Amino acid sequence: MKNRPYDLEERTFLFAQEVRTLIYSLGKSIPNTEDGKQVVRSSGSVAANYIEANEHLSDKDFNFRAKICRKEAKESVLWLKLLRNPFNENKRDILSDLIKEADELKRIFSSIIEKRKN
């Protein structure tokens, strides 16, 4: 996730896609399977809800979707951190990059929400 696009729809899509690529590459274990399912859902939800926000029916609808994006990005950080364990030591760099990206997305959505309040 070195060159991040400016377009937030594209960026959230790429985040979800990178998460899926990671999950496909992980070894089979119960924690990887369960945490992988969760992070696939939350990362995809960031992208899907941002698309929904852009197609908002009202300002209230946009704000609600943006808050969901922030919540799902924050949740993605949790699941990615749980996957960063000794069993997945060979994926430490990509996990760190994805955690950083999820945190940056969370901050972007927080900023959008705050700016829309004013």
Backbone torsions as a table, in degrees:
resi	resn	phi	psi	omega
1	MET	NA	41.4	-177.0
2	LYS	-70.1	-56.2	-179.9
3	ASN	-95.4	97.8	-177.4
4	ARG	-88.1	131.1	178.7
5	PRO	-69.2	152.3	177.5
6	TYR	-72.0	-34.0	180.0
7	ASP	-66.7	115.9	-175.0
8	LEU	-68.0	-31.2	175.4
9	GLU	-62.6	-45.2	179.1
10	GLU	-66.1	-41.3	-178.8
11	ARG	-64.2	-43.1	179.3
12	THR	-68.4	-35.7	175.3
13	PHE	-61.5	-47.6	-179.5
14	LEU	-63.0	-36.5	176.5
15	PHE	-60.8	-49.4	179.4
16	ALA	-61.6	-39.5	179.7
17	GLN	-66.4	-43.4	178.2
18	GLU	-62.6	-39.0	177.7
19	VAL	-61.6	-44.7	179.7
20	ARG	-63.3	-41.1	177.5
21	THR	-60.0	-42.4	177.2
22	LEU	-61.7	-48.9	-175.8
23	ILE	-61.2	-39.8	176.9
24	TYR	-59.1	-30.7	-173.9
25	SER	-89.7	-8.9	-177.0
26	LEU	-75.7	150.6	175.2
27	GLY	-66.8	158.2	-178.5
28	LYS	-82.1	123.7	173.1
29	SER	-159.0	160.4	179.8
30	ILE	-62.3	-47.3	178.4
31	PRO	-61.5	-41.9	178.6
32	ASN	-61.5	-41.9	-179.5
33	THR	-64.2	-50.1	-176.1
34	GLU	-69.7	-46.7	178.9
35	ASP	-67.4	-35.0	177.1
36	GLY	-61.8	-43.6	177.7
37	LYS	-59.2	-43.2	-177.1
38	GLN	-66.0	-44.3	-177.9
39	VAL	-71.9	-30.3	174.3
40	VAL	-62.7	-44.1	179.9
41	ARG	-64.9	-49.5	-174.7
42	SER	-68.0	-39.3	179.5
43	SER	-67.2	-39.4	176.8
44	GLY	-66.5	-34.0	179.5
45	SER	-67.6	-34.5	175.7
46	VAL	-58.0	-50.3	-177.8
47	ALA	-65.6	-46.7	-177.1
48	ALA	-64.7	-41.4	-179.2
49	ASN	-72.2	-27.8	175.3
50	TYR	-69.7	-38.1	174.4
51	ILE	-60.6	-44.8	177.7
52	GLU	-60.7	-41.4	179.6
53	ALA	-60.8	-40.7	180.0
54	ASN	-68.1	-20.1	177.4
55	GLU	-104.1	26.3	-173.6
56	HIS	-57.2	149.7	177.8
57	LEU	-93.4	-20.1	179.1
58	SER	-156.6	169.3	176.1
59	ASP	-62.5	-37.3	179.1
60	LYS	-62.7	-40.8	178.2
61	ASP	-63.2	-44.8	178.3
62	PHE	-59.8	-47.8	-178.2
63	ASN	-60.4	-41.6	179.1
64	PHE	-61.8	-46.4	-179.3
65	ARG	-65.9	-39.6	178.5
66	ALA	-63.2	-38.2	177.6
67	LYS	-66.6	-36.7	176.1
68	ILE	-65.5	-41.8	177.5
69	CYS	-57.2	-46.1	179.9
70	ARG	-62.2	-44.4	179.9
71	LYS	-62.3	-43.6	-178.8
72	GLU	-70.8	-33.8	175.2
73	ALA	-65.2	-42.1	178.2
74	LYS	-63.7	-40.5	177.5
75	GLU	-65.3	-38.1	177.6
76	SER	-59.5	-39.1	177.3
77	VAL	-57.9	-46.3	-179.7
78	LEU	-57.5	-52.2	-176.1
79	TRP	-65.5	-38.2	178.1
80	LEU	-66.2	-38.5	176.7
81	LYS	-64.5	-37.3	178.2
82	LEU	-67.0	-31.1	177.6
83	LEU	-75.2	-18.4	179.2
84	ARG	-82.6	83.6	-176.1
85	ASN	-136.9	171.6	-177.5
86	PRO	-57.3	-31.4	179.2
87	PHE	-63.6	-30.0	-178.1
88	ASN	-109.2	28.5	-176.6
89	GLU	-54.1	-35.6	-178.7
90	ASN	-71.0	-8.1	179.6
91	LYS	-110.9	12.8	-174.2
92	ARG	-57.0	-42.7	-177.5
93	ASP	-65.5	-47.8	-179.6
94	ILE	-66.6	-36.9	176.3
95	LEU	-62.7	-43.2	178.3
96	SER	-62.4	-42.3	178.0
97	ASP	-62.3	-42.5	-179.2
98	LEU	-70.0	-36.2	176.0
99	ILE	-63.1	-43.9	178.4
100	LYS	-61.4	-43.8	-179.8
101	GLU	-65.0	-43.3	178.7
102	ALA	-61.5	-41.2	178.3
103	ASP	-65.5	-40.8	177.6
104	GLU	-63.9	-40.8	177.1
105	LEU	-62.9	-41.4	177.9
106	LYS	-58.9	-43.9	-180.0
107	ARG	-66.7	-39.5	177.5
108	ILE	-61.4	-46.7	-179.7
109	PHE	-67.5	-34.7	175.1
110	SER	-61.5	-42.6	179.2
111	SER	-64.5	-43.5	178.0
112	ILE	-59.4	-46.3	-179.2
113	ILE	-61.8	-45.4	-179.2
114	GLU	-64.4	-43.1	-179.3
115	LYS	-65.1	-33.2	-179.3
116	ARG	-75.3	-19.7	176.7
117	LYS	-69.0	-33.2	-173.8
118	ASN	-87.9	NA	NA
